[in-house]
Amino acid sequence: MAVLPITVLGSPVLRQVTTPVAEVTDELRQLAADMFDTMRAAEGVGLAAPQVGRTERMCVVEVGDVAAVLINPEIIAREGKIKWEEGCLSIPEVFGWVERSAVVKVRAIGLDGQPFELEGRELLAVCIQHELDHLDGKLFIDHLSFLNRRKAMNAWDDEKDKYPGLLRILKPGDTDEPKGRAAASDAPAAHHDAL
């Protein structure tokens, strides 16, 4: 298993629509394991294939005691609304409030090649929607108002030079980001997580 470089805002792969997976292979299983390692090293709760420079339609999520690989995922049901302050492992240190469905049910294929369904509420629902956006070439900043998006892009302008080659390099057990899961659990009312 390995910690992979994370592509950051400006990398073309983040704006590409992913390609459906035709077959679950050992290479795909290894990619999923590496994506979990990468997500955990960055202290995130989700990671999509484009964020590690890949075009497969898959992502990983880990919220609380739920850890799942979602291959060819599609949302089949939505309910309610929730506002959450989101961040993104591909746009470090930039955050914004996004309104999403409070509950979602997703249908996907697992690493065993079998279809399954997963229901997510609150943070898990937000995480699933955020990661599925990545699979369609969308970013959380696309959901912000004009003024909030401008503010986010100004914050990114202050950060982007830290990532030469549009890559964020992490080491296992290290993080270059002081925020994330720990900060979110310290301040639950803030509802802010790096996805």
C-alpha positions as CSV (number, residue, x, y, z in Angstrom):
1,M,0.0,0.0,0.0
2,A,1.1,3.5,-0.7
3,V,0.3,7.2,-0.2
4,L,-0.3,8.7,-3.6
5,P,0.3,12.3,-4.7
6,I,-3.0,14.3,-4.6
7,T,-3.8,16.4,-7.6
8,V,-4.7,20.0,-6.7
9,L,-6.9,22.7,-8.3
10,G,-5.6,23.5,-11.8
11,S,-4.9,19.9,-12.7
12,P,-7.1,19.1,-15.8
13,V,-8.0,15.6,-14.4
14,L,-10.1,17.2,-11.7
15,R,-12.5,18.7,-14.4
16,Q,-12.8,15.4,-16.4
17,V,-15.8,13.2,-16.3
18,T,-14.6,9.7,-15.1
19,T,-14.9,6.5,-17.1
20,P,-17.1,3.7,-15.7
21,V,-15.2,0.6,-14.5
22,A,-15.9,-2.4,-16.6
23,E,-14.3,-5.0,-14.3
24,V,-13.0,-5.1,-10.7
25,T,-9.4,-6.2,-11.0
26,D,-6.5,-6.7,-8.6
27,E,-5.1,-3.4,-9.9
28,L,-8.3,-1.6,-8.9
29,R,-8.3,-3.2,-5.5
30,Q,-4.7,-2.0,-5.0
31,L,-5.8,1.5,-6.1
32,A,-8.6,1.4,-3.6
33,A,-6.2,0.4,-0.8
34,D,-3.7,3.2,-1.8
35,M,-6.6,5.7,-1.9
36,F,-7.6,4.8,1.7
37,D,-3.9,5.3,2.7
38,T,-3.8,8.6,1.0
39,M,-7.1,9.9,2.4
40,R,-6.0,8.9,5.9
41,A,-2.6,10.5,5.6
42,A,-4.3,13.7,4.5
43,E,-6.9,13.4,7.3
44,G,-9.8,13.4,4.9
45,V,-13.1,11.5,4.9
46,G,-13.3,10.8,1.2
47,L,-11.2,10.7,-1.9
48,A,-12.1,10.2,-5.6
49,A,-9.9,8.7,-8.3
50,P,-9.4,12.0,-10.1
51,Q,-7.8,13.4,-7.0
52,V,-5.0,10.9,-7.4
53,G,-4.7,11.5,-11.2
54,R,-6.9,8.6,-12.3
55,T,-10.0,8.5,-14.5
56,E,-11.8,5.4,-13.1
57,R,-15.3,6.1,-11.8
58,M,-14.6,5.2,-8.2
59,C,-14.1,6.8,-4.8
60,V,-13.5,5.8,-1.1
61,V,-15.3,7.2,1.9
62,E,-14.7,6.8,5.6
63,V,-17.0,8.5,8.1
64,G,-17.3,7.1,11.6
65,D,-17.5,3.3,11.4
66,V,-18.4,3.3,7.7
67,A,-15.6,2.7,5.3
68,A,-16.6,1.9,1.7
69,V,-15.2,1.7,-1.8
70,L,-17.8,3.0,-4.3
71,I,-17.3,1.8,-7.9
72,N,-19.6,3.3,-10.6
73,P,-21.7,4.9,-7.9
74,E,-25.1,6.6,-8.5
75,I,-27.4,8.3,-6.1
76,I,-30.8,6.6,-6.2
77,A,-32.6,8.6,-3.5
78,R,-32.3,11.9,-1.7
79,E,-34.1,13.5,1.2
80,G,-34.0,16.8,3.0
81,K,-31.3,19.6,3.0
82,I,-28.2,20.3,5.1
83,K,-25.6,23.0,5.0
84,W,-22.0,21.9,5.7
85,E,-18.7,23.8,5.6
86,E,-16.7,21.7,3.1
87,G,-13.1,21.5,2.3
88,C,-11.3,19.4,-0.3
89,L,-8.0,17.5,-0.2
90,S,-7.4,18.9,-3.7
91,I,-7.9,22.5,-2.5
92,P,-6.1,22.6,0.8
93,E,-7.0,25.3,3.3
94,V,-10.0,26.5,1.4
95,F,-13.5,26.0,2.8
96,G,-17.0,27.0,2.0
97,W,-20.6,26.3,3.1
98,V,-22.5,24.1,0.6
99,E,-26.1,23.0,0.7
100,R,-26.7,19.4,-0.1
101,S,-29.2,16.6,0.5
102,A,-29.2,15.6,4.2
103,V,-29.8,11.9,3.4
104,V,-28.7,10.0,0.2
105,K,-28.8,6.4,-0.9
106,V,-26.2,5.3,-3.3
107,R,-26.0,2.2,-5.5
108,A,-22.5,1.1,-6.4
109,I,-20.3,-1.9,-7.0
110,G,-17.9,-3.2,-4.3
111,L,-14.4,-4.6,-4.6
112,D,-16.0,-8.1,-4.8
113,G,-17.7,-7.0,-8.1
114,Q,-21.1,-7.2,-6.5
115,P,-23.7,-4.3,-6.4
116,F,-24.7,-2.9,-3.1
117,E,-26.5,0.1,-1.6
118,L,-25.3,2.5,1.1
119,E,-27.4,5.1,2.9
120,G,-25.6,8.2,4.3
121,R,-26.9,10.8,6.6
122,E,-25.4,14.2,7.5
123,L,-21.5,14.0,7.1
124,L,-21.6,10.7,5.2
125,A,-24.3,12.0,2.9
126,V,-22.2,15.2,2.3
127,C,-19.1,13.1,1.7
128,I,-20.8,10.8,-0.8
129,Q,-22.2,13.8,-2.8
130,H,-18.8,15.6,-2.7
131,E,-17.0,12.6,-4.0
132,L,-19.5,11.8,-6.7
133,D,-19.2,15.4,-7.8
134,H,-15.5,14.7,-8.4
135,L,-16.4,11.8,-10.6
136,D,-18.3,14.3,-12.8
137,G,-15.6,16.9,-12.9
138,K,-17.2,19.1,-10.4
139,L,-15.7,20.7,-7.2
140,F,-17.4,22.0,-4.1
141,I,-16.4,25.5,-5.1
142,D,-18.8,25.2,-8.0
143,H,-21.7,25.2,-5.5
144,L,-20.6,28.5,-3.9
145,S,-22.2,31.8,-4.6
146,F,-20.2,34.2,-6.8
147,L,-18.9,36.1,-3.9
148,N,-18.0,33.1,-1.8
149,R,-16.4,31.4,-4.8
150,R,-14.3,34.5,-5.3
151,K,-13.3,34.5,-1.6
152,A,-12.3,30.8,-1.9
153,M,-10.3,31.4,-5.1
154,N,-8.5,34.3,-3.3
155,A,-7.6,31.9,-0.5
156,W,-6.4,29.4,-3.0
157,D,-4.2,32.0,-4.6
158,D,-2.4,32.2,-1.3
159,E,-1.9,28.4,-1.1
160,K,-1.3,27.2,-4.7
161,D,2.4,28.0,-4.8
162,K,2.9,25.3,-2.1
163,Y,2.1,22.6,-4.6
164,P,4.6,22.6,-7.5
165,G,3.5,20.5,-10.5
166,L,-0.1,20.7,-9.1
167,L,0.6,17.9,-6.7
168,R,0.3,17.6,-3.0
169,I,2.8,15.1,-1.6
170,L,2.1,13.4,1.7
171,K,4.0,10.8,3.7
172,P,2.2,8.0,5.7
173,G,1.3,9.3,9.1
174,D,2.1,12.9,8.2
175,T,-0.2,15.7,7.1
176,D,0.6,19.1,5.7
177,E,-2.8,20.3,6.8
178,P,-3.5,21.2,10.4
179,K,-7.3,21.1,9.9
180,G,-9.4,18.2,8.9
181,R,-11.0,15.4,10.9
182,A,-9.5,16.3,14.3
183,A,-10.4,20.0,14.0
184,A,-13.9,19.1,12.9
185,S,-14.4,16.8,15.9
186,D,-13.1,19.6,18.2
187,A,-15.7,22.0,16.9
188,P,-18.7,20.0,15.7
189,A,-20.9,23.0,15.3
190,A,-18.5,24.2,12.5
191,H,-19.4,21.2,10.3
192,H,-16.2,21.4,8.4
193,D,-14.3,18.5,7.0
194,A,-11.8,18.0,4.2
195,L,-13.4,15.6,1.7
